[in-house]
Amino acid sequence: MSLDTVVEDIRDEAHARAENIRAEGEERAEEIESAAEDDAQEILETAEQEAEREIEQLREQRLSSAKLEAKQKRLEARRDVLGDVREQVETELTSLEGDTREELTRALLEAASVEFDEDDDVSVYGRAEDADLLESIADDYDGYEYAGEHDCLGGVVVESEQSRVRVNNTFDSVLEDVWEDNLREISNRLFEQ
């Protein structure tokens, strides 16, 4: 065997080995590229799912916030309507006249009078516009005297120093009690759903 033949065999063997290494390298590169593509696809899917979750959470938060804001606006509107109704009732009470006003005022003074002893000196206070009416009604009771004005819609505030009792039987106090006791019913009637 000649030297040229040996060199040729070595060269062929080296080429075959190089070809084999190159083929293995290409195969390994394809595996790495495929794995990288799989990883990239998985990362992309995870990112899309995360983005969709965040979008859904944001949508739910905005929806919840919008519902809460709408509920607050409804409650504010209801409060405004209830306030308007209360003002109308107060206006009606203030504008009561004649026999109706006298009957109510007498009933309120009569209800307050049970809190006092017969020999008490009782002072009666009320709305300035009702001074004449209150003087007239107080004259019907022994020891009762109109003592001046009280800022109210009508009715009476009655007190006695001897018994140290003060009774607030104004239209305002009666309205407050009735309003509080019946607020749910009033609201239900106004806002039937």
Secondary structure, DSSP 8 states (H G I E B T S, - for coil): --HHHHHHHHHHHHHHHHHHHHHHHHHHHHHHHHHHHHHHHHHHHHHHHHHHHHHHHHHHHHHHHHHHHHHHHHHHHHHHHHHHHHHHHHHHHHT--HHHHHHHHHHHHHHHHTTS-TT--EEEEE-GGGHHHHHHHHHTSTTEEEEEE-SSSSEEEEEETTTTEEEEEEHHHHHHHHHHHHHHHHHHHHT--
